């Protein structure tokens, strides 16, 4: 019951940020590439992933852009196969 109002409040905050030129990028569950402008906090082994596959499994800090310019690098944990 309490999740729906919280989700709506978060969406209003996100819309307010976007209206003022900010973009918050989370990258959660996306494939990780070394060329991404992210700081990896931890690499974790995940036996369920295919060989060579790396997925962003946790966002510590989201990436933030202001008017298209990166102002905060994202910090993430990456799960990878052995």
NORMOVEN-V351289 format. One record per pair of residues at least 12 apart in sequence whose ideal C-beta (glycine too) atoms are under 7 Angstrom apart, sorted by the first residue. I is the first residue (numbers start at 0). J is the second residue. D is the distance in whole Angstrom. If there is no record, write none. Layout:
((I,J,D) (I,J,D))
This chain:
((20,65,6) (20,66,5) (21,63,6) (21,65,6) (22,64,4) (23,61,5) (23,63,6) (24,61,6) (24,62,4) (24,64,7) (24,73,7) (25,58,5) (25,61,5) (26,55,5) (26,58,6) (26,62,7) (26,73,6) (26,75,6) (27,55,6) (27,58,5) (28,54,6) (28,55,7) (29,55,5) (30,53,7) (30,54,6) (31,53,4) (31,54,6) (31,55,5) (31,77,5) (36,69,6) (36,72,6) (37,62,7) (37,72,6) (37,73,5) (37,75,5) (38,72,5) (38,74,5) (39,75,6) (39,77,5) (40,59,5) (40,74,5) (40,75,7) (40,76,6) (41,76,5) (42,77,5) (42,79,6) (43,56,7) (43,76,6) (43,78,5) (44,79,7) (44,81,6) (45,78,4) (45,79,7) (45,80,7) (46,81,7) (48,78,6) (48,79,6) (48,80,4) (49,80,6) (50,80,5) (51,80,6) (52,79,7) (52,80,5) (53,77,5) (53,79,4) (54,77,7) (54,78,5) (55,75,5) (55,77,6) (56,76,5) (56,77,7) (56,78,4) (57,75,6) (57,76,4) (58,73,7) (58,75,5) (59,74,4) (59,75,6) (59,76,7) (60,73,6) (60,74,4) (61,73,6))
